[in-house]
Amino acid sequence: MPLPNKIEAQKLLEEHVKDEYQLYHAVMVATAMEGYAKLSGQDPDLWYITGLLHDIDFEEHPDTHPAQSLAWFKEWGYPEDLIHAVTAHAYNYNGFTTLPNSPLAAGLMACDEISGLFYAYSKLNPIPYKDIKVSSIKKRFNEKSFAAKIDRATIDRGIQALATFFPTLGLTLDEQIKNLITFFSVLV
């Protein structure tokens, strides 16, 4: 099976994920990934679909995530870059130790955890994403008790990796937050 288009990928996601937060998280990560693909001249569809499907097995197989996803992606003939990205996004999780060695993998690592931080912030402050201030997210990033399950080290590692692949983006935590505010402004 070739890489699905956005509609097919959404249907595939919904076959395996029923939790509303996990579905929304997948769209958030996909939206962020697509934004970075456009900024850096990468394939927006590949980046979007990688973001959308990165946690497809999490609800059904949380104790081995993303092992089942990786098996499915290989079986379905998905690109090796997507498979590597999903592997690397699980660094230090369920025994996975692969670091990102591609722009796609760095992008996923840079966007995944921080999307959860944005979501948690939006639940406490129900304002449109476009109205969020960089300083507000950064303050919450530095509060370890806020959204405590969000791995700040993974966010930092992802931003550093993405900045290595795309030095012209001038990516820092502040820039990452600013970019995500822009990317997420299309979400409700």
Kinemage of the C-alpha trace (Angstrom):
@kinemage 1
@onewidth
@group {chain A} dominant
@subgroup {mainchain}
@vectorlist {calphas} color= white
{ca met a 1} P 0.000 0.000 0.000
{ca pro a 2} L 1.523 3.368 -0.949
{ca leu a 3} L 1.601 6.218 1.518
{ca pro a 4} L -2.021 7.284 2.039
{ca asn a 5} L -3.269 10.765 1.266
{ca lys a 6} L -4.502 12.961 4.127
{ca ile a 7} L -8.096 11.686 4.006
{ca glu a 8} L -7.031 8.028 3.860
{ca ala a 9} L -4.523 8.585 6.674
{ca gln a 10} L -7.214 10.189 8.848
{ca lys a 11} L -9.514 7.193 8.274
{ca leu a 12} L -6.670 4.821 9.097
{ca leu a 13} L -5.939 6.752 12.278
{ca glu a 14} L -9.602 6.607 13.296
{ca glu a 15} L -9.642 2.814 12.843
{ca his a 16} L -7.072 2.514 15.632
{ca val a 17} L -7.548 5.626 17.765
{ca lys a 18} L -10.846 6.450 19.486
{ca asp a 19} L -9.694 8.798 22.249
{ca glu a 20} L -10.589 12.411 21.398
{ca tyr a 21} L -7.372 13.823 22.848
{ca gln a 22} L -5.191 11.374 20.911
{ca leu a 23} L -7.038 12.185 17.676
{ca tyr a 24} L -6.612 15.915 18.263
{ca his a 25} L -2.969 15.453 19.255
{ca ala a 26} L -2.336 13.625 15.980
{ca val a 27} L -3.814 16.538 14.019
{ca met a 28} L -1.790 19.050 16.042
{ca val a 29} L 1.472 17.230 15.362
{ca ala a 30} L 0.559 16.765 11.692
{ca thr a 31} L -0.235 20.473 11.360
{ca ala a 32} L 3.063 21.452 12.973
{ca met a 33} L 4.975 19.012 10.784
{ca glu a 34} L 3.322 20.313 7.633
{ca gly a 35} L 4.195 23.858 8.675
{ca tyr a 36} L 7.859 22.953 9.069
{ca ala a 37} L 7.894 21.074 5.774
{ca lys a 38} L 6.659 24.186 3.999
{ca leu a 39} L 9.198 26.398 5.800
{ca ser a 40} L 12.083 24.119 4.903
{ca gly a 41} L 11.193 22.994 1.385
{ca gln a 42} L 10.330 19.412 2.371
{ca asp a 43} L 7.383 17.254 1.249
{ca pro a 44} L 4.373 18.623 3.194
{ca asp a 45} L 2.270 15.506 2.602
{ca leu a 46} L 4.925 13.124 3.936
{ca trp a 47} L 5.530 15.350 6.944
{ca tyr a 48} L 1.788 15.749 7.647
{ca ile a 49} L 1.074 12.026 7.373
{ca thr a 50} L 4.076 11.139 9.532
{ca gly a 51} L 2.778 13.509 12.211
{ca leu a 52} L -0.768 12.215 11.884
{ca leu a 53} L 0.141 8.537 12.183
{ca his a 54} L 3.064 8.712 14.620
{ca asp a 55} L 0.991 7.438 17.578
{ca ile a 56} L -1.427 5.175 15.668
{ca asp a 57} L -0.720 2.201 17.944
{ca phe a 58} L -0.503 4.108 21.242
{ca glu a 59} L -4.090 3.507 22.372
{ca glu a 60} L -4.102 -0.209 21.514
{ca his a 61} L -0.473 -0.991 22.475
{ca pro a 62} L 0.732 1.606 25.026
{ca asp a 63} L 3.272 -0.727 26.653
{ca thr a 64} L 5.133 -1.410 23.399
{ca his a 65} L 4.451 1.802 21.446
{ca pro a 66} L 5.575 2.394 18.685
{ca ala a 67} L 6.556 -1.233 17.921
{ca gln a 68} L 3.197 -2.167 16.381
{ca ser a 69} L 3.121 1.035 14.315
{ca leu a 70} L 6.557 0.229 12.940
{ca ala a 71} L 5.476 -3.297 12.010
{ca trp a 72} L 2.398 -1.942 10.236
{ca phe a 73} L 4.369 0.735 8.397
{ca lys a 74} L 6.877 -1.851 7.148
{ca glu a 75} L 4.080 -4.222 6.121
{ca trp a 76} L 2.295 -1.403 4.295
{ca gly a 77} L 5.472 -0.397 2.467
{ca tyr a 78} L 5.707 3.104 3.937
{ca pro a 79} L 8.914 5.096 3.322
{ca glu a 80} L 11.938 4.270 5.456
{ca asp a 81} L 12.198 7.952 6.452
{ca leu a 82} L 8.713 7.797 8.026
{ca ile a 83} L 9.611 4.566 9.829
{ca his a 84} L 12.833 6.084 11.167
{ca ala a 85} L 10.994 9.233 12.286
{ca val a 86} L 8.407 7.251 14.255
{ca thr a 87} L 11.177 5.120 15.782
{ca ala a 88} L 13.223 8.164 16.803
{ca his a 89} L 10.252 10.051 18.258
{ca ala a 90} L 10.104 7.313 20.911
{ca tyr a 91} L 13.664 7.919 22.108
{ca asn a 92} L 13.958 6.810 25.763
{ca tyr a 93} L 10.418 5.395 25.677
{ca asn a 94} L 9.624 1.662 25.934
{ca gly a 95} L 13.281 0.834 25.334
{ca phe a 96} L 13.723 2.752 22.071
{ca thr a 97} L 17.134 4.403 21.749
{ca thr a 98} L 17.250 5.661 18.158
{ca leu a 99} L 18.060 9.343 17.775
{ca pro a 100} L 16.782 11.360 14.801
{ca asn a 101} L 19.148 11.274 11.821
{ca ser a 102} L 16.899 12.904 9.238
{ca pro a 103} L 15.008 16.182 8.964
{ca leu a 104} L 11.683 14.322 9.178
{ca ala a 105} L 12.674 12.552 12.390
{ca ala a 106} L 14.001 15.771 13.916
{ca gly a 107} L 10.761 17.523 12.994
{ca leu a 108} L 8.635 14.868 14.649
{ca met a 109} L 10.713 14.937 17.810
{ca ala a 110} L 10.573 18.745 17.853
{ca cys a 111} L 6.779 18.870 17.417
{ca asp a 112} L 5.345 15.909 19.304
{ca glu a 113} L 5.795 16.638 23.006
{ca ile a 114} L 5.445 20.398 22.700
{ca ser a 115} L 2.068 19.929 21.013
{ca gly a 116} L 0.915 18.316 24.261
{ca leu a 117} L 2.141 21.349 26.177
{ca phe a 118} L 0.150 23.648 23.888
{ca tyr a 119} L -2.926 21.471 24.338
{ca ala a 120} L -2.645 21.568 28.130
{ca tyr a 121} L -2.195 25.336 28.025
{ca ser a 122} L -5.242 25.747 25.778
{ca lys a 123} L -7.390 23.763 28.195
{ca leu a 124} L -6.547 26.193 31.010
{ca asn a 125} L -6.676 29.253 28.752
{ca pro a 126} L -9.367 28.697 26.126
{ca ile a 127} L -8.243 31.347 23.670
{ca pro a 128} L -7.449 30.914 19.983
{ca tyr a 129} L -3.932 29.641 19.375
{ca lys a 130} L -3.128 32.811 17.419
{ca asp a 131} L -3.662 34.823 20.617
{ca ile a 132} L -1.253 32.795 22.752
{ca lys a 133} L 1.929 34.621 23.733
{ca val a 134} L 5.346 33.010 23.373
{ca ser a 135} L 6.161 34.042 26.949
{ca ser a 136} L 3.067 32.224 28.263
{ca ile a 137} L 4.055 28.890 26.727
{ca lys a 138} L 7.691 29.366 27.703
{ca lys a 139} L 6.664 30.040 31.311
{ca arg a 140} L 4.660 26.795 31.336
{ca phe a 141} L 7.548 24.960 29.668
{ca asn a 142} L 9.757 25.978 32.606
{ca glu a 143} L 7.141 24.895 35.182
{ca lys a 144} L 7.957 21.208 35.554
{ca ser a 145} L 4.723 20.576 37.451
{ca phe a 146} L 2.619 21.906 34.560
{ca ala a 147} L 1.735 19.043 32.198
{ca ala a 148} L 4.309 17.029 34.116
{ca lys a 149} L 4.259 14.077 31.698
{ca ile a 150} L 5.566 16.289 28.883
{ca asp a 151} L 9.246 15.476 28.398
{ca arg a 152} L 10.995 18.837 28.148
{ca ala a 153} L 14.352 17.202 27.353
{ca thr a 154} L 12.826 15.556 24.281
{ca ile a 155} L 11.464 18.922 23.146
{ca asp a 156} L 14.919 20.478 23.533
{ca arg a 157} L 16.579 17.526 21.768
{ca gly a 158} L 14.115 17.793 18.877
{ca ile a 159} L 14.567 21.546 18.486
{ca gln a 160} L 18.356 21.146 18.472
{ca ala a 161} L 18.152 18.356 15.881
{ca leu a 162} L 15.791 20.335 13.651
{ca ala a 163} L 18.032 23.401 13.950
{ca thr a 164} L 20.996 21.256 12.844
{ca phe a 165} L 19.197 20.194 9.664
{ca phe a 166} L 17.817 23.657 8.949
{ca pro a 167} L 20.222 26.255 10.383
{ca thr a 168} L 18.601 29.049 8.368
{ca leu a 169} L 15.443 28.691 10.470
{ca gly a 170} L 17.327 30.041 13.510
{ca leu a 171} L 15.368 27.617 15.657
{ca thr a 172} L 15.356 28.168 19.417
{ca leu a 173} L 12.678 27.338 21.955
{ca asp a 174} L 11.207 30.827 21.489
{ca glu a 175} L 11.180 30.433 17.702
{ca gln a 176} L 9.660 26.962 18.010
{ca ile a 177} L 6.838 28.329 20.160
{ca lys a 178} L 6.307 31.274 17.791
{ca asn a 179} L 6.177 28.944 14.780
{ca leu a 180} L 3.722 26.605 16.452
{ca ile a 181} L 1.437 29.476 17.402
{ca thr a 182} L 1.347 30.343 13.696
{ca phe a 183} L 0.906 26.750 12.540
{ca phe a 184} L -1.807 26.003 15.127
{ca ser a 185} L -3.797 29.149 14.288
{ca val a 186} L -5.687 27.066 11.676
{ca leu a 187} L -6.918 24.657 14.381
{ca val a 188} L -10.053 25.000 16.440
